Amino acid sequence: MTMSFPSPMDPAAGRAEVFLRYLDFFRDSVVSKVSALPDAELRSSRLPSGWTPLELLKHLRYVELRWIEWGFQGREVDQPWGDRREDRWYVAPEETRDDLVAALRAQGTHTSAVVAGSDLAAVGVPGPRWEGAQPPPLERVLFHLLQEYARHLGHLDIVAELAGGPVGE
């Protein structure tokens, strides 16, 4: 079941709740779009750039991993760029839609727990994610995640429509 788009008029306890509502909406929308596509469309591309819906799904999971765990939390991550191979998104043949959806949902649960337990003004832990720069506060990390999701959901909207899948929001 797809969530309703978060209304700016809905009361919220604070900015963190607003960020999480939008992230949950975008994540759920991506899962809905990918889940509605026929299997044959998941690993093929309709675009000159060549990315596939499963590659985009995996990419978004790794975006959250890189920005929240590897970045903000400063955790050691074995393969922070595990969504890439030879400078493009990659999904191994044995990776399934169900596996990738489960990984994205688990990453979202982790992100929600981190946000719920942190102040938005808290600055990330220095580490390799920041390439020597000063880590940003959580609020800026979340803003970046929102634009990643919104932009890529728009891309997926077009691909899903071309593939005969669901249209629009």
N, C-alpha and C positions, 0 to 999 in steps of 0.2 A: 504494500500500500504506500503510495507516494504522499509525502507530507505537503501541507499547504505552504506556499511561499510566505516567509516571515513578514508580517506587516510592521512597518515602523510605528504603528499606533498601538500594537500589543504591549501591555505593560511588561517591564523586565526589571529584575532586581539590580541590574547594573550592566556595564558594557561587556563584561565577560559572558553573561548569559546571551546577549545579542550576538556576539561573535559565534558562540557555540550553536545557536539556532540556525544561523546562516550556513555554517560549516556542515551541520547535520543535513540541512535541506539540500545543499549542493552535492554532498556525498551520496545521499539517498537518490537524488535525481540521476547521477552518473550510474549508480547500480541499476536503477529502473531501466534506463536506456539500454545499457549493455545486456541486461537480462531479457529484454524484449526482442533482441536481434536474433535471427536464425544463426545456428552454429557456423554455417558457411561464411557469414559476414564477419565473424569475430576475429579471424586471422587473415582477412584480406583487406586491402586498402582501396578506397575509392578516390584517393587524393594523390596528386603528384609528389607530395612529400613522403608518401609511403607508409605512414603510421597506421596501425590497426586499432580497433576498439579495445582489444585486450591489452595492447601496449599502452594505451592511454590510461586504462584502469590501473595497471601496475605502476605506471609513472606517478599517478596521484598518490598511491600508497607510499612510494618512496619520497615524494615531496614532503609529506607529513613527517616521515621518519627523519629526513635530513634536517628539517627546520625545528622540530620539537625535540626529538631524542638526541640526535647528534649535535644539533646546534644549541638550542635553549638549555637543555639539560646537561649537555657536555658529556653524554655517554659515549663509550667506545662502541662503534658500529663496524662490524666486519666488512661489509660491502655497502657503504652508503650510496654508491652509484650502481646498485644491483639491478636497476631497471634499464641499464645501458650496456651495449656491446658495440664496439667499433664505432663510437660516436653517434649511435642512434638508439632509440628505445628497442627493447628486446623482450620477448616472451619465449621461453623454452617450449618445445613441443609437448612436454609432459605436464606443463602448467595448465590448469583448467580454469574455466570461468568461475566455478564454485570456489576453487582454492584462492583465486585472486580477489573475489568478492569478500571471502572470509578474512583475508589478510587486510584488505582496506577497512572493513568494519572493525577489526581488532585494533588497527592503528587509530581509527577514530575514537574508540573507547579509551585508548591510552591518552590521546590528545585531550579529550574531555576531562579526564582525571587530572592531568597536569594543569589545565586551565582552572579547574575548580579548586585546586590546592595551591594556586599561586596568585600573587598580586600582578596585575597587568603592567605595573611599572617595574617589576623585577627584571633585571638585566640577565641575559643568558650567560652561561659559563664560558670563559675563554677556551678556545680549542681549535682544532683543524678546520671546522666548518667555516670559521670566520676569516681564515687565511691571514691572520695577524691583525685584523681590524678589531675595533671595539665591538663586542656583541651588542645587538639591539635589545630593547626591552620586549617582553612578551607581547605587548599590544601591537608593536610593529611587525613582529613575526606573524601574528594572527591576521593582520591586515594583508600581509603578503600571501598567506595561505588562501584567504578569501578571493583575492584577484586571480590566483592560479586556478582555483576551482571554477570560478565564474567564466574565465576565459576558455578553459578546456571544456566545460559543459557546453558552451556555445559552439565549439568545434564539433563536439559529439552530436549536438542537435542536428547539424547539417549532415553529418555522415549517416546518422540514423534515418533521416528523411530520405536521403539518396538510396538507402538500403531497404526502404519500405517499412521502416520501423516507426515508432511514435514521433509525432511532430510537436515542436514547441515545448513550452513549460509543461 
